[in-house]
Amino acid sequence: MLRIKVNELNLEQVLHYTADMLKKGGIIAYPTETFYGLGAKFDMEDSLKKLYDIKQRPEEKAMPLIIGNKELLTVITASMNKTAVSLMDRFWPGPLTLIFPAKENLSEYITAGTHKVAVRIPGESFALYLAITASFPITATSANLSGTSPAQDAETVIRYFGDKIDLIIDGGTTSGGLPSTIIDVTGDEIKMLREGAVKKELLKH
């Protein structure tokens, strides 16, 4: 396991190195605007399986993704409605995860057999820059063992996973706080599955 401290001076170099690691099937831990996340390239089946194994995550739980721009939605989603477009325009980049109908070829590790995919463009953070640099969807499951607290620093990630992951991007302590709000936009009516940083009343305007 390699640990890299990221700062303004090495940011671009670290971003490209991390994106290359993902392309090769590596599993990484990286800071988001709330907690640390675990990343694998969305279409690397072996890496996705390993991610489930090391997190001890139940296979019926789907794996959320981050992307760097809306154009990438065509890679993973089968369709989107006007409500979804409106929410993206208002809240992306930011802590709002939207659930779309998934493309048929998307991994079962991403959809957990639901035929749906959860995705967001993250707010200002290393995660956002990485998603933009990589130009492919990346998993954004929290860097913790299922049932434990999400990690806010690299030390906690190491305590949870040690050498089971390939690379930790150490961006210091993240802000924590509330996780992203999760909204299902696969039907005519929006369904809130988890209220987080974006409050319910904000979605009504």
C-alpha positions in Angstrom: 0.0 0.0 0.0 1.3 3.4 -1.0 0.4 6.6 0.8 0.8 9.9 -0.9 0.2 13.3 0.8 -1.4 15.6 -1.7 -0.9 19.4 -1.7 -1.3 22.3 -4.2 2.2 21.7 -5.6 1.8 18.0 -6.5 -1.9 17.9 -7.1 -1.8 17.5 -10.9 0.8 14.8 -10.8 -1.0 12.9 -8.0 -4.3 13.1 -10.0 -2.8 11.6 -13.1 -1.0 8.9 -11.1 -4.2 8.0 -9.3 -6.3 7.8 -12.5 -3.6 5.5 -14.0 -3.8 3.3 -10.9 -7.5 3.0 -11.3 -7.2 2.1 -15.0 -4.8 -0.7 -14.0 -7.4 -2.2 -11.6 -6.1 -0.6 -8.4 -8.2 0.2 -5.4 -7.7 3.6 -3.8 -8.8 5.6 -0.8 -9.3 9.3 -1.4 -10.7 12.4 0.3 -14.1 13.7 -0.6 -15.8 16.9 0.6 -17.2 14.9 3.6 -15.3 11.7 4.4 -12.8 9.4 2.7 -14.1 7.1 -0.1 -12.9 3.9 -1.7 -12.4 4.1 -5.5 -12.3 1.5 -8.2 -12.9 2.0 -12.0 -16.6 1.3 -12.6 -16.1 -1.5 -15.2 -13.2 -3.4 -13.6 -15.1 -6.5 -12.3 -12.3 -8.0 -10.3 -11.6 -4.7 -8.6 -15.3 -4.2 -7.7 -15.5 -7.7 -6.3 -12.4 -7.1 -4.2 -13.9 -3.8 -3.0 -17.0 -5.7 -1.7 -14.8 -8.3 0.0 -12.5 -5.8 1.8 -15.4 -3.7 3.0 -17.4 -6.9 4.0 -20.3 -5.2 2.3 -23.5 -7.2 1.7 -23.9 -7.9 -2.0 -27.4 -6.6 -2.0 -26.1 -3.1 -1.3 -25.4 -1.1 -4.5 -22.2 0.8 -5.0 -22.5 4.6 -5.6 -20.4 6.3 -8.3 -18.9 9.8 -8.9 -18.3 11.4 -12.3 -16.6 14.6 -13.3 -19.1 15.8 -15.9 -22.8 15.1 -16.9 -21.8 13.8 -20.3 -20.5 10.6 -18.6 -24.1 9.8 -17.5 -24.6 8.3 -21.0 -22.0 5.6 -20.1 -23.9 4.3 -17.0 -27.6 5.5 -17.3 -30.3 4.2 -19.6 -32.5 7.4 -19.4 -33.1 10.6 -17.4 -36.2 12.7 -16.9 -36.7 16.4 -16.6 -36.8 16.3 -12.8 -33.3 14.7 -12.8 -32.0 17.3 -15.2 -33.4 20.1 -13.0 -31.9 18.7 -9.8 -28.5 18.2 -11.5 -28.5 21.8 -12.7 -29.3 23.1 -9.2 -27.1 20.8 -7.0 -24.2 19.4 -9.0 -21.3 19.6 -8.2 -22.4 18.9 -4.6 -23.7 16.4 -2.0 -26.8 15.1 -3.9 -26.7 11.5 -5.2 -29.3 10.7 -7.9 -30.5 7.2 -8.7 -31.1 6.6 -12.4 -32.2 3.6 -14.5 -28.9 1.7 -15.1 -27.5 0.7 -18.5 -28.0 -3.1 -19.0 -24.2 -3.8 -19.2 -23.4 -2.2 -15.9 -21.8 -4.5 -13.3 -24.0 -6.2 -10.7 -21.5 -4.9 -8.2 -22.6 -1.4 -9.0 -26.4 -2.1 -9.3 -26.8 -4.9 -6.8 -29.4 -6.4 -9.1 -31.7 -3.3 -8.8 -31.2 -2.2 -12.5 -30.5 1.3 -11.0 -27.3 3.3 -10.5 -26.5 5.9 -7.9 -24.2 8.8 -9.0 -23.2 12.4 -8.3 -20.6 15.0 -9.2 -18.9 15.7 -5.9 -18.4 19.1 -4.4 -15.1 20.9 -4.3 -12.6 18.3 -3.2 -9.9 15.9 -4.4 -12.7 13.6 -5.4 -14.1 16.2 -7.9 -10.6 16.8 -9.4 -10.0 13.0 -9.7 -13.4 12.4 -11.4 -12.6 15.2 -13.9 -9.1 13.9 -14.6 -10.1 10.3 -14.9 -13.0 10.9 -17.3 -14.7 7.6 -16.2 -17.0 6.8 -13.4 -15.3 5.8 -10.1 -16.9 4.1 -7.1 -17.4 6.4 -4.1 -18.4 4.0 -1.3 -17.3 5.2 2.2 -13.8 4.1 3.4 -15.0 1.9 6.2 -15.9 -1.6 7.0 -19.7 -2.1 6.8 -21.2 -1.0 10.1 -18.3 1.1 11.3 -17.9 4.9 11.2 -16.7 6.5 8.0 -13.1 7.6 7.9 -12.1 11.3 8.1 -8.4 10.8 7.8 -5.8 8.5 6.3 -4.8 6.9 9.6 -8.4 5.6 10.1 -8.4 4.2 6.5 -5.1 2.4 7.3 -6.5 1.0 10.5 -9.5 -0.3 8.6 -7.8 -1.8 5.6 -4.0 -1.7 5.8 -2.4 -3.4 2.8 -5.7 -4.5 1.3 -5.9 -1.3 -0.8 -3.2 -0.2 -3.2 -3.1 3.6 -2.7 -4.2 6.2 -0.1 -4.3 9.8 -1.1 -3.7 11.6 2.2 -5.5 15.0 2.0 -5.5 15.5 5.8 -8.7 15.5 7.8 -11.9 15.9 5.9 -14.8 18.0 7.1 -17.1 15.2 7.9 -20.7 16.3 8.6 -23.7 14.9 6.8 -23.4 12.5 3.9 -24.9 13.2 0.5 -28.7 13.2 0.2 -29.9 10.3 -2.0 -32.9 10.8 -4.3 -34.5 8.2 -6.7 -35.4 9.9 -9.9 -36.3 6.7 -11.9 -40.0 7.5 -11.8 -42.3 10.5 -12.2 -42.2 11.2 -8.5 -38.9 11.8 -6.7 -38.3 9.5 -3.7 -35.9 10.6 -1.0 -34.0 7.5 0.3 -31.7 9.4 2.6 -31.8 13.0 3.8 -28.2 14.3 4.1 -26.5 17.6 3.4 -29.2 18.7 0.9 -32.4 19.2 3.0 -35.8 18.0 1.9 -37.3 21.5 1.7 -34.6 22.7 -0.7 -35.7 20.0 -3.2 -39.3 21.4 -3.5 -38.4 24.8 -5.0 
